Amino acid sequence: MPALLLSGLAVIATAGCQNERSAKTTAQTATDSVGAGRIEAGREIYRNETFGDEGFWTDAVRMPQGMKAAKLTVLDALKAGVSFDVDALPTDLKAAFVKELKTDHSPAKAPKLNDPATLDALLTNNAVIGMVPKGGKVGVTCALCHAITDQSMFALPGKGSIGKRIDGPTPHGLNVGKLLATAANSRALFPTLQLQQPDGTTIGRAPKGLTANSSEAEVDAYLSNPNYYPIGTFDDSPDGNGNSIHITPFFRQDLAAPFGSSGQNDKLNDFNNTVYTALFDQSNLLSPGGKQFIHLLGAAGGDSIMAGYAKVLATTGVTGYPYVTAPQKGKPGDPPTPTGKRVDEQKLRDLEAYVRSLQAPKGVVTNATQVASGRAVFIAQNCTSCHNTNQGVPVSTKLIPMKTIWPGYAPKVLAQRQAPLSPIQNAPGTFDDKMVVVDASPGGGIRGNALPLLLDLARKPVFLHDDSVKSLDELLNPKRGKTAPHPFYVVRPAQRSEMIAYLKSLDTDSQ
């Protein structure tokens, strides 16, 4: 087998992911499905719970050390799309920011904004959204990739902002790759990098893959290149492929399912547990349960990547791992415990209650007549065969087969896998890179795409999970061709404009 391993986020599917769910209100879902889940407690977990991942990000990846060495400032972080909580700003810095943000932001006129010590102070005060101080270290939480602000103090257009927290929406300007490249030991992210396979091939946007012998500079060059790691995306698959996908919103999760772009798992708590035990602390993949999990799924290919990862951590002096705080539980490879560990069950329930309760932003309506016409086009074009007009009810849980969503899909089989797993396979282009090894087949499902929530589209700058389409007009324009991904078009420009107006207007009150 080529050196590919199944994503920790891809192998926790169950056969039930195809089942349709009845529509429920947020409150009903929190009571009926979550049970003892507490929304207020879930907010604290969403914003501040690390489950020990500060060890990985500080002792292995060495993110805060890299930020200090790079002399990163508040302005630098804003340019990288980072959000700051205005309510957590120390009083003196808040007053200084009010004055300095009115200037040209030069070092002479905005000394605090340009002083690396200021960013360090904000980290210490938990004002950097998603980067949480824990015992002298810095960990990562859900909020880093799934929160924005109301921009009440300041915003760099299309980038970061300072204001009151808004949990759930995607920070589309977050340059995750650049932030990761700032870390002093970004090599510790080895499983989620684009790697070179034993035969010299590689899968991803970069023409050349990395190896266990690649230098820190080579890894940083890959991560910081937006052509290889686009802004607003995150590679959440420790599969050795360069397949970062656009960050999805995390509001109204009572309306979503199955979870993951390929519909790989039907239970949100299992999904979240895997994020904490296999992604936020990737070193846990080298634990006995983690290695067993990877071997069961990837055989020699998975073993190869894990061997390379162990070499990288040894070479870079990483010890004392894994760091995640999760007891041994269950059987490695089972949906609830893919690495043989599971974080605190009550906290998972609380987190689920919170993300189900988070409200989606209101739609944007600039011309009600145009919106109404666009709705008519949406229905006439048969978009309703997959998508709802009523955004207040759950999306269909059916998966759209790859050949339907991408008529040009013609993959080459790279390796066979034991049933029910589908073969590892790859097609030219980037649309299926996330699905080369990631699909719903472990649970008996098909290879395809889960339906997204059609919410908060007015802020969305790019489309399709691989960021391959740069606007809604391009998405709906037949110039992309009949064999392109999502080839469902509106021919007349005027009707396309109406459809775009309609899509941007959608919120959970839309009928």
N, C-alpha and C positions, 0 to 999 in steps of 0.2 A: 504494500500500500504506500502511496505517497505520504509524505510527512504531514498529514492532516489529522486533526482531532475534532471530534464533535464539540460544538460550543456548549459550555455549561448552561447557556440559556436556551439551548435547542433540544435538549434530550429529556426534558421533563414533561413532555406531552403525554396525554392520556387519550384513550379512544373517545372519551366523552366530549372532546373539544368541538365536535361538530354539532352538538345538540343546541337547538334554539332555546332561548330563555324568554320567559314572559317579561313584559315591561313592568318595572317597579319604580316607585319614587325613590329619591335618595334616602329619605328617612326610613321607608319600608326596607330597603336593601340593607341599611346599617343595622336594623333590628333583626331582620329575618335571616340574612346570609352571614353577617359578621358575628351575630350573637353577642358576645361580651365585648366586642370592639368599642373603644371609647374614643370619640372624635378628638376631644381636647388632648388626650394623651398621645393620640396619633400625630397631632401637629408637632409636638415636642420631638417625637421620633423622626418625623420627616425632616425637621430642621436641624436636629442636634445629635441624633443617635448614630454612632459609628460602629458599634459592636466590636470595638478594638482595632478598626482598620487604620487608626492613627499610627500603629506600629508599622504597617506596610508603607503608608505614604511618607512617613518620616524616617524610619530606619532602613527601609529597602529602596523605595523610589527617591527618597530624600528631597521631597518637594520644597519644604520651607528653607532648607539649606541652599537649594538652587536659586530660589527667589532672592535670598540675601546676597549670594555671590553675584547674581546678575544685576543687583542694585535696582530691583523692580520697584517702581513708584505707583502711587494711586493712579496717576494718569496712564502709565503703562498698562495697568490692570484694566482700566476702563477701555482702553483701545483694544484689549484682548476680549472684551465683552463681559467682563466680570461685573456683578451687581453688588451694591453695598446697601446695608440696612441703615437707614438714617436714624432710626430709633436706638441703634446700638453705638452710634458715634459718641465718643467722649465729648463733654461739653466744650472744652477748649478747641478741639479740632472741628467741631461742628460750626463754631463761630468763625474760625479761620476759613473754613470751606466757603461759607456764605460770602465772604469778602473776595476770596481768591478766584472763585468760579465766575465772577463778574469781569475778570481781567482777561488778558490774552493767554493766560496759563503759562507764561514764560517763567523760568526759575527765579528771575528777579521779582516778578509780581505775584508769583504763586509758590512760595518756598515750601509750604507744607505739602502741596500736591506733588511736588517734585523731589521730596525727601524720602528715600527708602525707609527711614525710620518710622515714617507715618504709616506706611502699609503694614509694617511689623506691629505697630500699636493697634491698628484696626484688626489684625489677625488675633491678637491677644484679647481684644474686647468682643470677639465674635461678631464683628461687623461685616466681614467678607462672607457673603451668602454662599453657603455650601462648604466652606472651609472652617472647620470647628476646632478650637483649641482644647486639648485633652491632656492634662498632666505634663505640660511642657512640650507636647507634640501637637501636630495638626492632622486631623482626619478629614474624610470626605463624607458628605451625606447626600441624600436624594436631591436636596435643594440646589446643589451646584448646577445641575443640568435641567432642573425642572422648577425654576422660579425666576421671576423678574421683579421689578419694582414699579411703583406708580410714577416714577421719574419726577417726583415732587421737588427734589432739590436740583437735580442735574441729569442730563442724558447726552451722550455722544450719539448722534444719529446712526442707527444700525449697529451700535456697539453696546457698551455698558452704561449703567446708570446708577444714581443714588436716590433712594426714596424708600417708601414703605413697602415691605415685602408683599408680593402677590404669589402665592404658591400655586403650582400647576402648569402655567404656560411655559412654552419653550423659549429660552433665551437664544433667538436665532443668530445673534451676533457673537455667541460664545466661541472663541477660538480654542477648542479643547486641545488640539494638536500642539499649538504654540505653548499653552500652559504646561503640557506634559513635557515638552522639549526643554522648558525652563528648569525642570527637576535636575538635581545633580547626578542622579542615576536612573535615567529613563530606560536604561537597558533592563531594569527589573520588570518592565512591562512586556517582556519578550513574547509571551503567548499571544498577545493581542497585536503584535506588529506584523507587517507583511514580510514573511520569511521566504527564503530560497529553499525549494524542495531538493531532495537528493539528486534528482535528475537535472537540476539547474533551472527548472521552471519556477515561476512564481505567479500568484493570483492576486490581483489588486491593480490600483491605478499607477503605481510606480513601475518603471521598466525593469528594475532589479530588486531582488529580495535581500533581506538582511539575514545574517547567520549569527550563531553563538559567538563568533569571533569578531563581529562588527564592533566598531568603536563607538563611544558615546557620541562623538561628532557625527558619525554616519546615522545613528538612530535619530539624533536631534534634527538632522537635515530632512529626514523622512517625515517626522512628526510636524515640523514647522512649515512644510511646503503645502499650501492650500490646494495645489493640484493633486496631491497624493492624499491629503487629509483635510477635506474641505471644512471651512468655517461652519459651525452649527451642527457638525456631525460628531459621533463618538463610535469607536470600534468596541462593541460589547461582546465580541466573540473570540475566545482564546483558541482559535483554530488555525493560526499561522497564516491566515489570509488577510490582505489589506482590504477590509470591507466595512469601513466606517459608514454608518447610515445616519440620516438626519434625526436629531433628537425629537422624540414624540412628546406631546403634552401628557401630563399626568393628572388632569382634572377629570371629573365625572367618570371614574372607572367603573361605576355601576352600569354605564352604557356600553362599555367595551368588552371584548372577549371574542375569540381567544386572544391571548397576550403574546406579543412579539410579532414582527412584521411577517413572519412565515407561519403564524398561528401555532407555534410549537407547544404551548401549554395552556391549559384551560383554567388553572387556579392561580389567582393573583398572589396568594400567600406563598405558593411554591416558587413562583417567579421571583418574588422579592427575596426569599431565602437564598436562592441561587445567586442573586446579585451580591448579597452580603458575604456568602461563603466561597464564591468562586471568581468574582469579578473585583469587588472592592478590596479583596485580599487574594490576589492571584497566587501568592505563595502557598495557599492552602491546597492548590492542585498538586503540590508535592508531598502532602500528608499521605499516610497510608491509604486512607479512604479516597483521597483525591486521585492518587495514582491508580488505585484499583478501578475507580470510575472511568478514568481516561483509557486504561487498558481494555476494559470491557467494551468500550465504544470504538476505540481507534486502533486497537491491537498494536502492531509494530510501528505504525505511523504515529499514533499518539505517544507511544514510548519514546520515539525519536525526539519529538518536541520537548517532552519532559526532561529527557537527558540533556538537551541543549539548555533548557531553563536552569537545571541544577548547576550546570557548568557556569552559566552567567552569574548566578547568585554567589557561587563560590569565588569566582574571579573578582567580583566587585565587593567582596567582604561582607555579604549579607548573612547574618546568623540569627538564631532565635526565632525563626519562623516555624509554623504559621502564626499569625497574630490575631486572627478573628476569634472572638469570644462566642463559641458555640459548642455545646456538648456533643459527644458522640451519640448518634441516634439513628435508628433505622439502618437500612442497607444501602451501601453505595450503588448508585445507578437508579434507585427508586425515585419516582417523581418528587416526593416530599424531602428526600435527603440525598441528592445526587452525589455529594462528596462524603456521605455518611455523617453529616453534621446538620444541625438545625438551630437557628438562633431562637431566642425566647418567643414562645408561641403567643403569649399575651401581647407582646409588642408587635408581632406580625398582624394580629387581629386589629390592634389599635391603628396601625398604619393603614390597613385596608379600609377601615371605617373612615379615616381622614381623606384618603384620595378618592373615595367614592363620594364624599360630601363636597369636595372642592368644585366650585361653580366655574363654568366656562365663561370667558369674556363675552360681552354683548357683540352682536354683529354690527357691521358698519353699513348704514344706509344713507346714501347721498342723493338717490333719485328713486323714490318709491315706485314710480311707473316702470322704470327700467328693471327694477327688482321683480316686479310682478310679471313682466314679459319674460325675464330670464327664468322664472319658475316654470312658465309654460313651455319654454324651450327644453328645460331640464326633463320635463315629463315627456314631451314629444320625441326627444332623442333617446328615450328608453333608458335614461340613467337610473330610473327607479327599479330596474331589474336587479341592481346591486345595492343602490344607496337609498336611504330614506329621504322623504321631504320633511317629515317630522323628526327633528333632531333631538327631541326629548324622550325618544324611545331607544332601546338598545339597537346597535347595528346587528345585522345578520351574522351569525357565527359561522356561516359557510365559508370555506376557503375558495378563492378563485384560482382554478388550475393555471399553472405557468403558461401553458400553451394558449389559454384564453387571454390572460393579462398581457402576454407577450407572444404574439403569433410567430415572431421570428426565432423563438427559443429552439435551438438545435444543439443540445449539450453533447459533450464527449464524455463517456464514462471513464473515470480515472481509477476507480476501484469498486469492487463489489462488497456489499455488506450483508450480514445475515439478516434474514427476514425477522421482523417486518420493516427493517431499515431499508430505505431506498439506496441505490448506488450513490457514491460520491461522484458528482458530475459537474462539468463547467462548460459554459457557452461563452463565445466572444462577447466582449462588452462588460459593463459593470453592473447591470441590473440584477443579475442572478448571483453575484459574488457572495452576498450574504446567505444565499441558499445552496451554495456548493455542498456544504455538509449540514446545513441547518434547514430542517423542514419538520413537518408534523408526523413523519412516518414512524418514529418510535412509539407513538400511541395508536398507530393504525390509520393515520390520516394521510392526505395526499400532499404532494409538493405543490405549493401555491402561496397566495398572498391573503393575509387577513384584511378585512375592510377597516379603513381608518375612520375616526370621528371627523365629520365635516364641520369642524368648529374652529374658531379663531383663525380663519383663512385670510382675513384682511391683513394680518401681520406677517403671514408666511411669505418669504422671499423666493423660495425654490420648491420644486415639487418632485414627487416620487422619492422613495426612500433613499436612493443613491444620489440625490441632488442633480440628476441628469437633465432636468427641465427647469429652465430659469424663470418662468412666469406662467400664470394661468393662461394667458393668451397663447403662449407656445404650447402648453399642454393640450389645448383644444384645437390647435391649428393643424389641418390635414397635411401641411408640408412635412410633418415628421414622418409620414409614411404609414402604410397599412401594416407593416411588420414591426413597427416600433412598440416599445412597452406602452401599455394603456392607450391603444389606438382608437379612442372614442372621441370623435371630432365634431365641431360645429363649423360648417363650411362658410357661411356668410359672416363677414366681419362684424356687422351690426348685431347679429344674434350672439356672436361670441362675447361682445361687450355686455350684452344683457345677461348672459349666463354668468359672466365674471362678477357682475354687480350682485346677482343672486347669491352666488357662492360666498362672497364677502359679507353678505348680510346675515348668514345663517348663525343662529344660536339656539339654545335649548327651548326657546319660545316659538321657534319657527315651525309652522305647520305645513 
